[in-house]
Every structure is written in structure tokens, then in C-alpha cells.
Amino acid sequence: MASREDTDETAIDLRLEKFRNDPIGFVRWAFPWGEKASALDRASGPEKWQSEILTTIGRRLKQQTRKRAPKDAEPVLVAVASGHGVGKSALVAWLVIWAMATGRDTRGVVTANTEIQLKTKTWAELAKWFRISRVRHRFRLTATALQARDTEAAKTWRIDMVPWSLNQTESFAGLHNQGLRIVLVFDEASAIPEPVWEVAEGTLTDRDTEIIWAVFGNPTQAAGRFRECFGRRRHRWITRHVDSRETDLTNADQIARWVDDYGEDSDFIRVRVKGEFPRSSSRQFIGTELVDGARMRSLVSDPEAPRVMGVDVARFGDDQSVILLRQGDRIEGPIHRFRGIDLMQLAAHVDERIREDMPDAVFVDGAGIGGGVIDRLRQLGHRVHDVNGGEAARRKREFLNRRAEMWARMRHWLKQGDIPDDTALAADLAGPEYGFDPKGRIQLERKEDMKKRGLASPDAGDALALTFADFAALHSELKPHDAATDFRVL
């Protein structure tokens, strides 16, 4: 049972002040661990890995408090990649409740890969822990927010549940809380797309503000921003891989069967049990290692190589139109991306790039609405090539359609190609999966199916693939047997 000290409001205030930089201390106090007739009567406390994360966050906060120049303190960035069933949603709930209880006028946002995940799992887990917390009388939990019980304070002392949307990223852009505390939580972060991460980073600009950004998830994607927290950005993040076998919460017999069926070193076990990123999705069309190699490569421009422009035309509101230029083994100049513009505006941008870059060939995605861009460019006197990715491939026995064939050529090129260190392009290239049709021909995953998996449309990847639409425009050409051999051994 709770002691008198834990029910006296003055004593609670003193405890919460003590726990401001001590999330593990708060969690051990705030919930009825081991208390008879409670929901936690058989639990002695957090799992070891949960305690380690909370302790590390507290240590980082204490270090910032001791800094002589608090305005220069860096945000506390935490990334956890885990197998299934380790208790990550519980840790999300504890962080949210601790942040609210120990920091007056705290503001924050919690989001997840899908609205269903956010409502039925992340927020439901928060509700479960909030109901048994010792601070539940001080706050109000609604369907979309945890906020101070006082009506006036609730406007500035709150953490909101916000489903992400590529069309409404401003929900994250408005999260500022100068001089106080900001908490940002991503659940199932592996499937949250690049633009949401980029806008969320805007919250990191507040000076003299305590900022905690925690991202959690199963490491299902071999590329993307969540993966980069453990790779090229790991120097900025507190990272932890959590094996499902580390905890007492998972079914050890089921995990043993999985290991027996799939093998200890399979990607299935890496992702679902070990909390490690797949080496390369078993159906990934272009491997992450291949993309990373091209990003790290630095080649000298070949002035004799043909200059080829690719233009991918957006079909939906959250897609982007993309213009890029490839010369031989390098992408030349910046990648131009446009969202929310009409066809005539896009045609004007392409016209400008053609006059500036003077390409030897221009390939435009002519499927669907792209025909309007092509018609306008031809009216302006440009010679452009209409490419329909859904048409039959040149090598009909190997590829289902022209798009798969172009991506195959691009994959071959990436072995010696030089692409910019562009996160979105890298995610586009490594994102699509592939399979075989009944005739054994390679077919690339549809954009619609990628979106169902929580990925963005690979618009920049398609624009680069368009530069391989014609053999005559290639600096290096695939041999007839290369593509089929390459992909069947993945």
C-alpha cells in the first residue's frame, strides 16, 4: 500500500522535484511494484534493459544540469531497436508520465507508424500505466492528450497524441517550449518517413530548453532515419538493441521454435528477436550496402559522358515531383524536389533545368498525368522522351515491365556509381521490394504497396531510374544475362 508520504501532496511535490532528472527513480516509486492485489503484484520492477535506458537518460540530464552554459546543452536523443514483446510500449508510457509529472508546463508529442498503432497500442499502454500511477489525480488523460487537470494549465502543460501525415507535418513544426521541457516520442519509428523526422528536428532549435526525443521500434527497414540513428548518426544518439531473449516478458519456447525454423543468423531472427536491422530484406530490390557504397564514393566528372535528365511526375498529394541529372557515373548538381505544384508549374521548372543543364536526353515519366508535362515541354520546343514504366520491358523474358528493367540497370550502375549523401534518395533506392510473376519475370513493388508498409513513394529513385530508360543514353550497359543472374541470387 502507498505510504502517507506518498499521498500527502507536499511530500509528493518534494519527491517529484527529486525525480526531475531521475526517471528510473520515478518509475520505481510511481507504480505499485510488488504490492498485493495490485496489477503489479508479481512484478518487482522494470526489466534490466528498461532500467538501463532510464538510468542513461537521467545521467545525461544531470550532466546537462551541471553544464556551465545550459543554453549549449544538446538534446537527449534516445533510440531503441528491439525484438518483439520486450516492453517498449511500457517504457514509452513511463517516459511520458515521468516527463509530465516532474516538469511543470512540459509540452510534447507522441506519434507512431500508423494511427491504428498509435491509438490501440501506444496510447492504450499509456492509459494502462497512467491508471495505476501515483500521479493520476494530477492529470487528465483523454483520447488524444495527457494534460494538467487544471483547465488553464492544460493549455501549456500537455503531451498530445498526433498521427503523422505527409500532408500535415506542421503538427510537429509547432512544438516549441522555450526555456522549459519538450518531449517527442516516435513509436515503431522504422516506418515513419523522412519528412516527419525532418520537421520534428525543428523542435531541437529551442535554446535553454530541456529536450528529450525518444524513438522506438522493431528494426524492420534496412534503410531510413531510424536505421541511421544506429549508423551514420549514432554519435548523437543513445542507442540500444534489445534481444527478446533478454526479458522475462517473452515466450521462450516460441522464440526457440523460430530460431530452429529460420536459423539464428537469418534476417527474420535479427529483426523479430535480436532487435537488429536486416542485412538486406529478403525481397529488397537494391541492398543497403550497395546504396551506402554509392553514397561514400567520390568520382571525378567525365565531361565526355552523356548528360541524362530524369523527371518523375507526382501522382498523389503526398508524392513529390523530382528532377535530377546524371552524367556517366555521377549524379550532377542538386536533386530538385517539388510538392503541391500543378503540371504547368512542373513543366516550367523542367524547362528551366533543361536550359540551365543542357542535357543530351530528357526522360519524363509519361504514365498517367505525366503526359501533360510532356506535351507542354514539347510546345516549348524541347525534345523529351515519354517513358511509361508499365509498358512491356525490352527484355520481356526477364522483366515484367519497363520500370523493373530500368531499376535493374540502375542497380547494376550503383556498383560503380556516385550518388550524393542524400538520406531521402538512399531510402528511395533501398525501399522497394521485388518478386517474380508466374512466368518467372522480375516485378518491382508498386508504390501503393510501399505506402501500405508505411514507406514514402520512391520518387527520387524513380527519377534516377528514368535516366536508364534508353540503352543509347547509358555510359555502361548491362549484358543480356546480368540482371536475371544478379537478382535471383539475392
C-alpha positions in Angstrom: 0.0 0.0 0.0 1.1 3.6 -0.6 2.6 5.3 2.5 1.3 8.5 3.9 4.3 10.2 2.4 3.1 9.1 -1.0 -0.4 10.6 -0.5 0.5 13.9 1.1 0.6 16.5 -1.7 3.5 18.4 -0.3 5.5 15.3 0.1 4.7 14.3 -3.5 5.9 17.7 -4.7 9.2 17.1 -3.0 9.5 13.6 -4.5 8.7 14.9 -8.0 11.3 17.6 -7.7 13.8 15.0 -6.7 12.9 12.8 -9.7 13.2 15.6 -12.3 16.5 14.2 -13.5 15.9 10.6 -12.3 13.3 8.8 -14.5 14.3 5.4 -13.1 13.7 6.6 -9.6 10.3 8.0 -10.6 9.2 4.7 -12.2 10.2 2.6 -9.2 8.2 5.0 -7.0 5.2 5.9 -9.2 3.8 2.4 -9.8 2.8 -0.3 -7.2 5.6 -2.8 -7.9 5.0 -6.0 -5.9 2.0 -4.6 -3.9 -0.6 -7.2 -3.1 -3.9 -7.0 -5.0 -2.4 -4.6 -7.5 -1.8 -5.0 -11.2 1.9 -5.4 -10.5 1.7 -7.8 -7.5 4.0 -10.2 -9.3 6.4 -7.7 -10.8 9.4 -6.4 -8.9 10.3 -3.5 -11.2 11.3 -2.6 -14.8 13.2 -5.1 -16.9 17.0 -4.6 -16.9 17.2 -3.0 -20.3 14.4 -0.6 -19.4 16.2 0.4 -16.2 19.4 0.9 -18.2 17.7 3.3 -20.7 16.0 5.3 -17.9 19.3 5.5 -16.0 21.2 6.7 -19.0 18.6 9.4 -19.7 18.8 10.5 -16.1 22.6 10.6 -16.3 22.5 12.7 -19.4 20.1 15.2 -17.9 22.2 15.5 -14.8 25.2 16.2 -16.9 23.3 19.0 -18.7 22.3 20.5 -15.4 25.9 20.7 -14.3 27.0 22.4 -17.6 28.2 26.0 -17.1 26.4 27.1 -20.3 23.0 25.3 -20.2 22.0 27.1 -23.5 24.6 25.0 -25.3 23.3 21.7 -23.8 22.4 19.1 -26.5 19.0 17.4 -26.7 18.8 14.0 -25.2 18.3 11.6 -28.1 17.4 8.0 -27.4 16.9 5.2 -30.0 15.8 1.7 -29.1 15.6 -1.1 -31.7 14.1 -4.3 -30.2 12.7 -7.7 -30.9 9.0 -8.4 -30.3 7.4 -8.3 -26.8 10.2 -6.7 -24.8 8.1 -4.0 -23.2 9.0 -1.0 -25.3 5.4 0.4 -25.2 5.6 0.3 -21.4 8.8 2.3 -21.5 7.1 4.9 -23.8 4.3 5.2 -21.2 6.7 5.7 -18.3 8.7 8.3 -20.1 5.6 10.3 -20.9 4.2 10.1 -17.4 7.5 10.9 -15.8 8.1 13.9 -18.1 4.7 15.4 -17.3 4.8 14.7 -13.5 8.3 16.2 -13.0 8.3 19.1 -15.3 5.6 21.8 -15.0 4.4 23.1 -18.4 6.0 20.3 -20.2 4.9 20.0 -23.8 5.2 17.0 -26.1 4.0 14.9 -29.0 3.7 11.1 -29.3 3.3 9.5 -32.7 3.6 6.1 -34.3 3.9 4.4 -37.7 0.2 4.2 -38.2 -2.9 5.8 -36.5 -4.1 2.3 -35.5 -0.8 1.5 -33.8 -0.9 4.9 -32.0 -4.4 4.5 -30.7 -4.8 0.8 -30.0 -1.3 0.1 -28.7 0.9 3.1 -27.8 -1.9 5.2 -26.3 -3.7 2.2 -24.8 -0.5 1.2 -23.0 -0.1 4.7 -21.7 -3.7 4.6 -20.3 -2.9 1.3 -18.5 0.1 2.7 -16.7 -1.5 6.1 -16.0 -4.5 4.5 -14.2 -2.2 2.8 -11.7 0.3 5.7 -11.2 0.6 7.7 -8.1 0.2 11.0 -10.0 -3.1 10.1 -11.8 -5.1 12.6 -9.7 -2.9 15.5 -11.0 -3.6 14.9 -14.7 -6.3 14.1 -17.1 -6.0 11.5 -19.9 -8.2 12.0 -22.9 -8.4 10.1 -26.2 -5.7 12.4 -27.6 -3.8 14.1 -24.8 -2.3 13.8 -21.3 -2.8 17.2 -19.7 -2.8 19.0 -16.4 -6.1 18.7 -14.6 -6.5 22.4 -14.2 -8.2 23.8 -17.3 -5.9 26.8 -17.7 -2.7 24.8 -17.1 -3.9 22.2 -19.6 -3.2 24.5 -22.5 0.5 24.7 -21.8 1.1 21.5 -19.7 0.3 18.6 -22.1 1.6 15.8 -24.3 -0.6 15.1 -27.3 -1.1 12.0 -29.4 -0.7 13.1 -33.0 -0.9 10.8 -36.0 1.7 11.8 -38.6 0.7 12.9 -42.1 2.9 13.8 -45.0 0.3 16.5 -45.8 0.2 17.9 -42.3 3.7 17.8 -40.9 3.0 21.2 -39.3 1.6 19.4 -36.3 5.2 18.7 -35.4 6.6 22.0 -36.6 4.7 23.9 -33.9 6.2 22.1 -31.0 8.2 24.7 -29.1 8.5 25.4 -25.4 11.3 27.9 -24.8 13.1 27.5 -21.5 11.0 24.5 -20.3 10.8 20.9 -21.3 9.9 19.3 -24.7 9.3 15.5 -25.1 9.0 13.9 -28.5 8.3 10.2 -28.9 8.2 8.0 -32.0 6.8 4.5 -31.7 7.5 2.0 -34.4 9.9 4.6 -35.8 11.3 2.4 -38.5 8.2 3.0 -40.7 7.9 6.8 -40.0 9.0 8.6 -43.2 11.8 11.0 -43.7 9.8 14.3 -43.9 8.2 13.7 -40.5 11.7 13.3 -39.0 12.9 16.4 -40.7 10.1 18.6 -39.4 10.4 17.1 -35.9 14.0 18.1 -35.9 12.7 21.7 -35.8 11.9 21.2 -32.2 15.6 20.8 -31.4 16.3 24.5 -32.1 14.9 25.9 -28.9 17.7 27.2 -26.7 17.9 26.9 -23.0 15.3 24.1 -23.2 15.3 20.5 -21.9 14.6 18.4 -25.0 14.1 14.6 -25.0 13.5 12.8 -28.3 13.0 9.1 -27.9 12.4 6.7 -30.8 11.5 3.1 -30.5 10.7 0.3 -32.9 11.3 -3.1 -34.4 14.1 -2.6 -36.9 12.1 -3.7 -39.9 13.7 -1.4 -42.5 17.3 -1.8 -43.7 17.4 1.9 -44.6 15.9 5.2 -43.4 16.2 7.6 -40.5 15.6 5.1 -37.7 18.4 2.9 -39.2 20.7 5.9 -39.3 20.3 6.5 -35.6 22.4 3.4 -35.2 24.6 4.1 -38.1 25.9 7.4 -39.5 24.1 9.5 -36.8 24.9 7.2 -33.8 27.4 9.7 -32.3 24.4 11.8 -31.4 22.0 9.2 -30.1 21.9 7.0 -27.0 21.3 3.6 -28.7 20.2 0.2 -27.5 19.4 -3.1 -29.3 17.2 -5.3 -27.2 17.0 -9.0 -27.8 13.7 -10.6 -26.9 15.5 -13.3 -25.0 16.9 -10.6 -22.6 13.5 -10.2 -20.9 11.1 -12.3 -18.8 8.1 -11.0 -20.8 8.5 -13.1 -24.0 7.6 -16.7 -24.8 11.0 -18.5 -24.8 9.6 -21.7 -26.3 8.1 -19.8 -29.3 11.4 -17.9 -29.9 13.3 -21.3 -29.8 11.0 -22.6 -32.5 11.6 -19.5 -34.6 15.4 -20.0 -34.3 15.0 -23.6 -35.2 12.9 -22.8 -38.2 14.7 -19.8 -39.6 18.2 -20.0 -38.3 20.0 -17.9 -35.7 21.6 -15.6 -38.3 18.5 -15.1 -40.5 17.0 -11.7 -41.1 13.8 -13.0 -39.5 15.5 -13.6 -36.2 17.7 -10.5 -36.5 14.5 -8.3 -36.7 11.9 -10.2 -34.7 14.2 -11.5 -31.9 17.6 -9.8 -31.8 16.4 -6.2 -32.4 19.0 -5.9 -35.2 18.4 -4.4 -38.6 18.2 -6.8 -41.6 21.4 -7.1 -43.6 19.1 -6.8 -46.7 15.4 -7.6 -46.9 14.9 -11.0 -48.4 12.9 -9.2 -51.1 14.8 -5.9 -51.1 15.4 -4.9 -54.8 18.6 -2.8 -54.0 20.6 -3.7 -51.0 21.5 -1.1 -48.4 25.2 -1.9 -48.7 25.1 -1.1 -52.4 23.4 2.2 -51.7 25.8 3.1 -48.9 28.8 2.3 -51.2 27.5 4.7 -53.8 26.9 7.4 -51.2 30.5 7.1 -50.0 32.0 7.1 -53.5 33.6 10.3 -54.8 34.2 10.3 -58.5 35.5 12.9 -60.9 33.1 14.1 -63.5 33.5 12.7 -67.0 32.9 15.6 -69.4 32.6 13.1 -72.4 29.8 11.1 -70.8 26.2 11.8 -71.9 24.2 14.1 -69.6 20.8 12.4 -69.0 17.9 14.0 -67.1 15.1 12.1 -65.4 11.8 13.7 -64.4 9.4 11.8 -62.1 5.9 13.3 -62.0 3.9 13.2 -58.8 0.5 11.5 -58.9 -0.8 12.0 -55.4 -0.9 14.7 -52.8 1.9 13.4 -50.6 4.2 12.4 -53.5 6.9 14.6 -54.9 7.9 15.5 -58.5 11.6 15.1 -58.9 14.2 16.4 -61.5 17.7 15.1 -61.4 20.7 14.9 -63.8 23.1 12.0 -64.3 26.3 12.3 -66.3 28.0 8.9 -66.6 28.8 7.5 -63.2 27.7 10.6 -61.2 24.6 12.4 -60.3 25.4 16.0 -61.1 24.1 19.0 -59.2 21.3 19.1 -56.7 18.2 16.9 -56.8 15.2 19.2 -57.3 12.0 18.1 -55.5 8.6 19.7 -55.7 5.4 19.0 -53.8 1.9 20.5 -54.3 2.5 22.1 -57.7 0.4 21.7 -60.9 1.6 20.2 -64.2 2.3 23.6 -65.8 4.4 24.7 -62.9 6.4 21.5 -63.0 6.8 21.9 -66.8 8.2 25.4 -66.1 10.7 24.0 -63.6 11.8 21.3 -66.1 12.1 23.9 -68.9 14.4 26.0 -66.6 16.6 22.9 -65.7 16.9 21.9 -69.4 18.1 25.4 -70.4 20.5 25.5 -67.4 21.9 22.0 -67.5 21.7 21.3 -71.3 21.1 17.5 -71.1 21.7 15.3 -74.0 18.5 13.4 -73.3 15.4 14.0 -71.1 13.2 11.1 -70.0 9.9 12.0 -68.4 7.5 9.7 -66.6 4.6 9.8 -69.1 2.2 7.4 -67.3 -1.0 9.0 -66.0 -0.8 12.7 -65.6 2.8 12.9 -66.8 1.6 13.3 -70.4 0.6 16.8 -69.6 4.1 17.8 -68.7 5.5 16.1 -71.8 3.0 18.0 -74.1 3.9 21.3 -72.5 7.7 20.7 -72.8 7.3 19.8 -76.5 5.3 23.0 -77.0 8.3 24.9 -75.6 10.4 23.2 -78.2 12.2 20.6 -76.2 12.8 17.1 -77.4 11.8 14.8 -74.5 11.2 11.1 -74.3 7.9 9.7 -73.0 8.6 6.7 -70.6 5.7 4.6 -69.4 7.0 2.2 -66.7 4.0 -0.1 -67.1 4.8 -0.9 -70.7 6.5 -4.2 -71.7 10.2 -4.4 -71.0 12.7 -4.6 -73.8 13.8 -8.0 -72.3 10.4 -9.4 -71.9 11.5 -12.8 -70.6 13.4 -11.2 -67.7 11.3 -8.3 -66.6 7.5 -7.8 -66.1 7.6 -4.2 -67.3 9.9 -1.3 -68.2 10.1 0.1 -64.7 11.6 -3.1 -63.3 14.0 -3.2 -66.2 15.1 0.4 -65.6 15.6 -0.3 -61.9 17.7 -3.3 -62.7 20.0 -1.2 -64.9 20.2 1.3 -62.1 21.1 -1.3 -59.6 23.9 -2.5 -61.8 25.1 1.1 -62.2 25.2 1.6 -58.4 28.1 -0.8 -58.2 30.4 1.9 -59.6 28.1 5.0 -59.4 28.4 8.1 -57.3 25.3 9.5 -55.6 25.0 12.4 -53.2 24.8 11.8 -49.5 21.1 12.3 -49.6 19.0 10.4 -47.0 15.8 10.5 -48.9 17.3 9.2 -52.1 19.0 6.4 -50.2 15.7 5.4 -48.6 14.0 5.6 -52.0 16.6 3.3 -53.6 16.6 0.7 -50.8 12.9 0.8 -50.1 11.1 -1.1 -52.9 10.9 -4.9 -52.7 10.6 -7.3 -55.6 9.2 -10.7 -56.6 8.6 -12.9 -59.6 5.4 -13.2 -61.7 4.1 -16.7 -62.8 6.4 -16.6 -65.8 9.5 -16.0 -63.6 9.9 -12.4 -64.6 11.2 -9.8 -62.1 8.5 -7.4 -60.9 9.1 -4.3 -58.7 6.8 -3.5 -55.8 4.1 -0.9 -56.6 4.2 2.5 -55.0 0.8 1.9 -53.5 2.0 -1.3 -51.7 5.1 0.6 -50.4 2.7 3.1 -48.8 0.8 0.3 -47.1 4.1 -0.7 -45.5 4.5 2.9 -44.2 7.1 3.9 -46.8 7.0 7.0 -49.0 6.8 6.8 -52.7 10.4 6.4 -54.1 10.1 9.5 -56.3 13.8 10.3 -56.4 14.7 6.7 -57.0 12.2 6.6 -60.0 13.7 9.8 -61.4 17.2 8.3 -61.3 15.9 5.1 -62.8 14.4 7.1 -65.7 17.9 8.1 -66.7 18.4 4.4 -67.7 15.4 4.3 -69.9 17.3 4.0 -73.1 20.4 1.9 -73.8 21.8 4.6 -76.1 21.9 7.0 -73.1 23.8 4.6 -70.8 27.5 5.1 -70.2 27.7 1.4 -69.1 25.2 -1.1 -70.4 24.0 -4.4 -68.8 24.9 -7.5 -70.7 21.8 -9.6 -71.6 22.2 -12.1 -68.8 23.4 -9.8 -66.0 20.1 -8.7 -64.4 18.5 -12.0 -64.1 21.6 -13.5 -62.6 22.0 -10.6 -60.2 18.5 -10.7 -58.7 18.0 -14.4 -58.4 20.8 -14.8 -56.0 19.6 -12.1 -53.6 
